[in-house]
Amino acid sequence: MGTNNYQKVLIRQNNKLYYLFNLELSVSDGSLYISFPRKGVNYEYNKLDVDNSGVINISNKKDQIPKTKAISYHASGLIHYKNLDTKSIYGEPIFDVTKLFTFIHYSVPKISLLDEYLEDIDTNDHIIEAPIEADLRNNFSISIAPEDSELKTVASFGIILKNLCSIFVFINNIVIKLPKEIDQHFVNLMPSQGLFNEQKYPQSSSQLFFHQKINNVQDVIIYRPNGEGVYKMFFAVPMRIAPQVKIQFSDPKLTAILMDDKTRTNTTLTFKVKDSKNNFVKEPKNIINVELDAEL
């Protein structure tokens, strides 16, 4: 199976680098993970609710909560917020994004209040130059959009996830007027409603469609074995039930042994390979035919 796509987005001010957010595309579960690294914890926080007339209501809550906030955007479109007092919402499936959707506004009182980044820069990392108003509040709107979206010409920054979608960052494209009592706080604003009331596809089907999209195929997908010699197969279409399977190798002495675990679903299964001496083989072996027997 392919490797995860991990990238850091940093912001530079006065020759110093600061953490903005980390982004990781997990190939194993087809989810996008974004975190906003900040050291330490808060022992109380303020929750903002905006009513239909635009009035901001603030409620103070006392609870120990990490300053680092995180978001997981799943293959099915489920968007979950971690260390943020808000409910999960549903966007478009990550493999079928058709329009722009902003799933968080990250409002920073000063760039210099972000955690400084002191490690080496990786080739996958990105550096954004701080706005001129770096000592004032800056708002970072993070959105998902189609891979070929024309918005890349107007976004402040963008990351293309090949064969999937784009992640755009818009800087100060909105004005956030905060009450005086919290105007020096870090603020996260999330939509109260998503694009849908529920996920468009079941999670198992979503993972299948995700893998077909990133591999640009509509057929059976078999990933090379991992370090333990486990192959993972995705079917061409979701089955009604988990199918029976026959796997034929170019070496007739090899046999596929299905894994008897919870990973076997109506869209995927895992297996190992044994040789004629009943030993498991960890090296990749050539598969010449696969037969699936189940109802669609």
C-alpha positions in Angstrom: 0.0 0.0 0.0 1.2 3.5 -0.8 2.9 5.7 1.8 1.1 8.5 3.7 1.5 12.0 2.4 2.7 14.1 5.3 3.4 17.9 5.0 4.0 20.8 7.3 2.8 24.3 6.5 5.0 26.9 8.2 4.8 30.7 8.2 7.8 33.0 8.2 8.1 36.4 9.9 11.4 38.3 10.5 13.5 35.3 9.5 11.7 33.0 12.0 9.5 30.1 11.1 6.3 29.3 13.0 4.0 26.3 12.9 0.7 27.0 11.1 -0.6 23.4 10.5 0.3 19.9 9.6 -1.5 17.9 6.9 -1.4 14.1 6.5 -3.3 12.0 3.9 -3.6 8.5 5.3 -3.6 6.0 2.5 -4.7 3.2 4.9 -8.1 4.6 5.8 -8.5 7.3 3.1 -8.7 10.2 5.6 -7.1 13.6 5.7 -5.7 14.7 9.1 -4.9 18.4 9.9 -3.5 19.6 13.2 -2.6 23.1 14.5 0.4 22.4 16.8 0.6 24.5 20.0 2.4 23.5 23.2 0.6 23.3 26.4 -3.0 23.1 27.7 -5.8 25.5 28.6 -7.7 25.1 31.8 -10.6 27.1 30.6 -11.9 28.3 27.3 -14.6 30.4 25.7 -17.2 29.0 23.4 -18.7 31.3 20.8 -22.1 30.8 19.3 -23.4 33.1 16.6 -27.1 33.3 16.2 -29.1 34.0 13.0 -28.9 37.8 13.6 -25.1 37.7 13.8 -24.9 38.3 17.6 -22.0 36.5 19.3 -22.8 34.8 22.6 -19.8 33.7 24.8 -19.9 31.0 27.4 -16.9 30.3 29.6 -16.1 26.7 30.3 -13.5 25.3 32.7 -11.9 22.2 31.4 -8.3 21.0 30.7 -8.0 20.9 27.0 -4.8 20.7 24.8 -4.0 23.9 22.8 -3.3 21.7 19.8 -6.5 21.3 17.7 -7.1 18.8 15.0 -9.4 17.8 12.3 -10.0 14.5 10.5 -11.7 14.7 7.1 -12.7 11.1 6.3 -13.2 9.4 2.9 -16.9 9.3 3.5 -17.1 13.1 4.0 -17.4 12.9 7.8 -15.5 15.9 9.4 -14.5 15.4 13.0 -13.0 18.1 15.2 -10.7 17.2 18.1 -10.1 19.3 21.2 -12.8 21.7 19.8 -16.2 22.0 21.5 -18.3 21.4 18.4 -20.1 18.6 16.7 -19.0 16.5 13.7 -20.4 17.6 10.3 -20.5 16.1 6.8 -18.9 17.4 3.6 -18.4 15.8 0.2 -16.6 12.5 0.1 -12.8 13.2 -0.3 -12.8 11.2 -3.5 -15.7 13.2 -5.0 -15.2 16.9 -4.2 -17.1 19.1 -6.6 -17.0 22.5 -4.9 -15.2 24.7 -2.4 -16.1 24.1 1.2 -14.4 25.9 4.1 -14.3 23.7 7.2 -12.4 25.9 9.6 -11.3 29.5 10.1 -8.1 29.7 12.3 -7.8 33.1 13.8 -4.4 34.1 15.2 -3.9 37.2 17.4 -0.2 37.6 16.3 2.0 35.4 14.1 4.7 35.6 16.8 2.4 33.9 19.2 2.4 30.7 17.2 4.9 28.0 18.2 8.3 28.6 16.7 9.6 25.9 14.3 13.2 25.0 15.0 13.6 21.7 13.2 15.0 20.9 9.7 12.9 21.7 6.7 11.7 18.6 4.7 11.3 18.7 0.9 7.5 18.2 1.4 7.2 21.2 3.7 5.7 24.5 2.7 6.6 28.1 3.8 4.2 31.0 3.7 5.4 34.5 4.0 3.7 36.3 6.9 1.3 39.1 5.9 2.4 42.7 6.4 -0.1 42.9 9.3 1.7 40.1 11.1 1.5 41.9 14.4 -2.3 42.2 14.1 -4.9 39.4 14.0 -4.7 37.2 10.9 -7.4 34.8 9.8 -6.6 31.6 7.9 -9.5 30.0 6.2 -8.9 26.3 5.2 -11.0 24.8 2.5 -11.3 21.7 0.4 -11.9 22.0 -3.4 -11.7 20.0 -6.6 -8.2 19.0 -7.7 -8.4 21.2 -10.8 -10.2 24.2 -9.1 -9.5 27.5 -10.7 -9.5 29.0 -7.2 -5.8 28.1 -7.0 -5.1 31.4 -8.8 -6.7 33.4 -6.0 -6.0 31.4 -2.9 -3.1 32.5 -0.7 -1.7 29.0 -0.7 -2.7 25.5 -2.0 -1.8 21.9 -1.7 -2.8 19.5 -4.5 -3.6 15.9 -3.5 -3.1 14.1 -6.8 -6.2 12.4 -8.2 -8.3 13.6 -5.2 -8.7 17.3 -4.3 -7.0 20.5 -3.3 -6.6 22.1 0.1 -6.6 25.9 -0.1 -5.6 28.5 2.5 -7.1 32.0 2.2 -5.5 34.6 4.4 -7.6 37.5 5.7 -10.4 36.9 3.1 -12.9 37.4 6.0 -13.1 39.9 8.8 -13.8 38.5 12.2 -15.0 41.0 14.8 -14.4 39.6 18.2 -15.7 40.8 21.5 -13.1 42.7 23.5 -12.8 40.1 26.2 -11.4 37.6 23.7 -9.7 39.8 21.1 -6.2 38.5 22.1 -7.2 34.8 22.1 -6.6 32.1 19.4 -10.0 31.5 17.9 -11.3 28.5 15.8 -14.5 29.0 13.9 -16.3 25.9 12.4 -19.5 25.6 10.4 -22.5 24.7 12.5 -23.8 22.7 9.5 -22.1 20.7 6.8 -23.1 20.2 3.2 -25.1 17.1 4.2 -26.9 15.7 7.2 -25.2 12.3 6.9 -22.4 10.7 5.0 -23.1 10.0 1.3 -21.6 6.4 1.3 -20.9 3.8 4.0 -17.3 3.9 5.3 -16.3 0.6 3.6 -17.5 1.8 0.2 -15.9 5.1 0.7 -12.5 3.5 1.3 -12.9 1.4 -1.9 -13.8 4.5 -4.0 -10.9 6.4 -2.4 -8.4 3.8 -3.4 -9.8 3.5 -6.9 -9.5 7.3 -7.3 -5.9 7.7 -6.1 -4.9 4.7 -8.3 -7.1 5.9 -11.2 -8.6 2.5 -11.8 -12.1 0.9 -11.6 -10.9 -2.7 -11.2 -9.6 -4.9 -8.4 -6.7 -3.4 -6.5 -4.1 -5.5 -4.8 -1.4 -3.8 -2.8 2.1 -5.2 -2.3 2.6 -7.0 1.0 3.7 -5.0 4.0 6.6 -6.0 6.3 4.6 -8.9 7.7 3.7 -10.3 4.3 0.1 -9.1 4.3 -1.5 -8.2 1.0 -4.6 -6.0 0.9 -7.2 -6.3 -1.9 -10.0 -3.9 -2.8 -12.8 -5.3 -5.0 -13.9 -3.6 -8.2 -17.4 -2.9 -6.7 -19.0 -3.2 -3.3 -20.4 -6.7 -2.8 -23.7 -7.6 -1.0 -21.7 -9.9 1.3 -18.0 -10.6 1.8 -17.1 -12.8 -1.2 -15.3 -16.1 -1.6 -12.0 -15.6 -3.4 -9.6 -17.7 -5.5 -6.1 -16.2 -6.1 -3.8 -17.8 -8.6 0.0 -17.2 -8.7 2.4 -17.7 -11.5 4.2 -20.2 -9.2 1.6 -23.0 -8.7 3.2 -24.0 -5.5 2.0 -20.8 -3.7 -1.3 -20.6 -1.9 -3.2 -17.5 -0.7 -4.4 -17.7 2.9 -7.2 -15.3 3.8 -6.8 -13.4 7.0 -9.6 -14.3 9.5 -10.0 -10.8 11.0 -12.3 -7.8 11.1 -10.7 -6.2 8.0 -12.7 -8.5 5.7 -15.7 -6.6 4.5 -17.9 -6.4 1.4 -15.2 -4.2 -0.3 -11.8 -5.5 0.9 -9.9 -8.4 2.4 -6.3 -9.2 3.4 -4.3 -12.4 2.8 -0.9 -13.9 3.2 1.0 -16.4 0.9 2.3 -19.8 1.8 4.8 -21.9 -0.1 4.8 -25.7 -0.6 6.5 -26.2 2.7 3.7 -24.4 4.5 5.9 -21.4 5.3 4.6 -17.8 4.9 6.3 -15.9 2.2 6.9 -12.1 2.8 8.4 -11.2 -0.6 5.9 -10.0 -3.3 4.7 -12.7 -5.6 3.2 -12.5 -9.1 -0.6 -12.9 -9.1 -2.0 -13.9 -12.5 -5.7 -14.3 -11.7 -8.3 -13.4 -9.1 -11.9 -14.9 -8.9 -14.5 -13.4 -6.6 -17.7 -15.2 -6.0 -20.5 -13.2 -4.3 -23.6 -11.3 -5.1 -23.3 -7.7 -6.1 
